[in-house]
């Protein structure tokens, strides 16, 4: 299958939302394991991938091993996409979240719930979860930015 575009939230609890050539959207939770992540991306074979640009910092203090694993996911995703010849556009979280105009929430889970509500509003016919809502919003931002 060849997809037009995908939005990717690279975290282990992230996801992928794919826009098919027919305009249909499909959401996938991030698979566990390097080979499974690569297999999903290869099966989607996107022309362009909008991938959340991540840094080594993932919120509050975490062990270095957790941040390393986060970086490995990012590398697997970029490697698979570049290996297929997909165009890759990295998008910072601040870049795709700012146009949503959501009020700043101090609580991370409240912020995540607000993102999920907004994704559900924008994509009422797509079954989204907390894992896939960011990927949907990344894709929405990328396809609608001026």
C-alpha positions as CSV (number, residue, x, y, z in Angstrom):
1,X,0.0,0.0,0.0
2,X,1.2,3.5,-0.8
3,X,0.0,6.3,1.4
4,X,0.0,10.0,0.6
5,X,1.3,11.1,4.0
6,X,1.7,10.1,7.6
7,X,1.9,11.9,10.9
8,X,4.2,10.3,13.5
9,X,4.4,10.7,17.2
10,X,7.7,8.8,17.9
11,X,7.2,7.9,21.5
12,X,6.7,4.4,22.7
13,X,3.2,5.5,23.6
14,X,2.8,7.4,20.4
15,X,1.3,6.5,17.1
16,X,1.0,6.9,13.4
17,X,-1.9,8.3,11.4
18,X,-1.9,7.6,7.7
19,X,-3.7,9.5,4.9
20,X,-4.4,7.0,2.1
21,X,-4.4,7.9,-1.6
22,X,-8.2,7.7,-1.4
23,X,-8.3,10.3,1.3
24,X,-9.1,7.8,4.1
25,X,-7.4,8.2,7.4
26,X,-6.2,5.3,9.5
27,X,-4.6,5.4,13.0
28,X,-2.1,3.0,14.4
29,X,-0.6,2.8,17.9
30,X,3.2,2.7,17.9
31,X,4.2,-1.0,17.6
32,X,6.6,-2.5,20.2
33,X,10.0,-3.5,18.9
34,X,12.3,-2.1,16.2
35,X,11.3,-4.6,13.5
36,X,7.6,-4.0,14.1
37,X,8.0,-0.3,13.8
38,X,9.9,-0.6,10.6
39,X,7.4,-3.1,9.2
40,X,4.5,-0.7,9.9
41,X,6.2,2.1,8.1
42,X,7.2,-0.1,5.2
43,X,3.7,-1.3,4.8
44,X,2.4,2.3,4.7
45,X,5.1,3.4,2.2
46,X,4.4,7.1,2.5
47,X,5.3,9.7,0.0
48,X,5.9,12.2,2.9
49,X,6.2,11.7,6.6
50,X,5.6,14.4,9.1
51,X,7.6,13.3,12.2
52,X,7.6,15.0,15.5
53,X,11.1,16.4,16.1
54,X,12.3,15.3,19.5
55,X,15.2,16.2,21.7
56,X,16.9,14.2,24.4
57,X,14.6,15.8,27.0
58,X,11.2,14.1,27.5
59,X,9.6,16.1,30.2
60,X,10.5,15.7,33.9
61,X,13.7,14.0,34.9
62,X,14.0,10.5,33.5
63,X,16.8,8.0,33.6
64,X,19.2,8.2,30.8
65,X,18.3,4.7,29.6
66,X,14.7,5.8,29.0
67,X,15.8,8.8,27.0
68,X,18.2,6.6,25.0
69,X,15.3,4.2,24.2
70,X,13.2,7.2,23.1
71,X,16.1,8.2,20.8
72,X,16.3,4.7,19.4
73,X,12.7,4.8,18.4
74,X,13.3,8.1,16.6
75,X,16.3,6.6,14.8
76,X,14.4,3.5,13.7
77,X,11.6,5.7,12.3
78,X,13.9,8.0,10.4
79,X,16.0,5.2,9.1
80,X,13.0,3.2,7.8
81,X,11.5,6.3,6.2
82,X,14.7,7.5,4.5
83,X,15.5,3.9,3.4
84,X,12.2,3.8,1.5
85,X,12.9,7.2,0.0
86,X,10.0,8.9,1.8
87,X,10.3,12.7,2.2
88,X,10.7,13.5,5.9
89,X,9.6,16.7,7.5
90,X,10.5,17.1,11.1
91,X,8.0,19.3,13.1
92,X,8.7,20.5,16.6
93,X,6.0,20.0,19.2
94,X,5.7,23.8,19.8
95,X,5.2,24.3,16.0
96,X,2.2,21.9,15.7
97,X,0.6,22.7,19.0
98,X,0.7,26.5,18.9
99,X,-2.0,26.9,16.1
100,X,-4.4,24.8,18.2
101,X,-4.6,27.7,20.7
102,X,-5.1,25.4,23.7
103,X,-4.7,27.0,27.1
104,X,-1.5,26.0,28.9
105,X,-2.1,23.2,31.3
106,X,0.3,22.7,34.2
107,X,-0.7,19.0,34.5
108,X,0.7,16.9,31.7
109,X,-2.3,14.5,31.6
110,X,-4.7,17.5,31.4
111,X,-2.7,18.8,28.5
112,X,-2.9,15.4,26.8
113,X,-6.6,15.2,27.3
114,X,-7.0,18.6,25.7
115,X,-5.0,17.5,22.7
116,X,-7.2,14.3,22.5
117,X,-10.4,16.4,22.6
118,X,-9.1,18.7,19.8
119,X,-8.1,15.7,17.7
120,X,-11.5,14.2,18.2
121,X,-13.1,17.4,17.1
122,X,-11.0,17.7,14.0
123,X,-11.4,14.0,13.1
124,X,-14.8,13.0,14.3
125,X,-14.9,9.9,12.0
126,X,-11.5,8.6,13.0
127,X,-11.2,6.4,16.1
128,X,-8.3,8.0,18.0
129,X,-6.7,7.1,21.3
130,X,-4.4,8.9,23.7
131,X,-1.6,7.2,21.7
132,X,-2.7,8.3,18.3
133,X,-4.1,11.8,18.9
134,X,-0.8,13.6,18.6
135,X,0.0,11.9,15.3
136,X,-3.4,13.0,13.9
137,X,-2.7,16.6,15.1
138,X,0.8,16.6,13.6
139,X,-0.6,15.4,10.3
140,X,-3.4,18.0,10.4
141,X,-0.9,20.8,11.1
142,X,1.4,19.7,8.3
143,X,-1.4,19.4,5.7
144,X,-2.9,22.8,6.6
145,X,0.1,25.0,7.3
146,X,0.4,28.0,5.0
